[in-house]
Amino acid sequence: MKVKIFLLSFLLLFSAFSPIRASDPIKTAGLGQQIEILKQEISLLQMLLLNLQSQQGITAQSYLVVNLSDDSVLLEKNFEKTYPIASVTKLMTAVIALENINMDDKIILTEEMLTPFGQSPSLFQGLIISAENLLRACLIQSTNDAAESLAYFMGKERFTGLMNQKAKEINMINTVFYDVHGLNPANTSTAADLVRLLTYIYENHPEILSITRDNNFWLPDVAGTLLKFQNVNNFYPLSAFVGGKTGYLSEAKQTLASIFDLNGEKIAIVLLYSNNRQADTFTILKQIRN
């Protein structure tokens, strides 16, 4: 096990500090911003390595681990019990946006769109921005007003109505959405339903998963300075991470809906009401490998 940990540690460090390409915006960012970005990357790696070596049991009150190739259940606990899902909500937001909005459409941001807590300086009133860039901001940095802007563009009630309709269509029978970003703790689901959502995304919208792995997305602020949208999906440095979404609310604790590639097998891992989703995920990965 120590050898495996060392190898994974090396791979993590290599992936995080791979050479910067000439086209990367970070090369033109200010020194202070470059240092801050580097600090964030180092902090994430330290957390991943610390949690990789954790010996604790699984803290999530509900979890489900499924091999998507044959729908076999590998691990489970309370997988039919409903919990708040926080920003995991944005996976369904992405589905509805992709299926109902032309990603090339330009959206003018208004004061109402920018009201949710958790916004970016690069999204400001009067900005004309593509639906695609709003979707990327929503999935990568979990920017709440990016999700809100997509909903306002279609009409909030219609958008959330389509989210609940899609949930029924794909047999997420114990899921309900009241908003598009997950700030409302009444957005609830089960681990079983979220595996169904992951399966639908994997089969129909793999681009959503690709976006959630991206950590090189930048937009200018009102002064024209390029700012980075830091990926909050903590597993993005891992080559085995196919994609997924994290979330947090005090009412939901830490949540995760994700897919990993283990020796060519696509494994869905969903955690609800977790004290430490990173440690829980690594514990699960160790258990199903043994």
Buried (B, 14 or more C-beta within 10 A) or exposed (E): EEEEEEEBBEBBBEEBEEEEEEEEBBEEBEEEBBEBBEEBBEEBBEBBBEBBBBEEEBBBBBBBBBBBEEEEEBBBBBBEBBBBBBBBBBBBBBBBBBEBBEBEEEBEBBEEBBEBEBBBEBBBEEBEBBBBBBBBBBBBBBBBBBBBBBBBBBEBEEBBBBBBEBBEEBEBEBBBBBBBBBBBBEBBBBBBBBBBBBBBBBEEBEBBBEBBBBBBBBBEBEEEEBBBBBBBBBBBBBEBBBBBBBBBBEEBBBBBBBBBEEEEBBBBBBBBBBEBBBBBBBBBBEEBEE
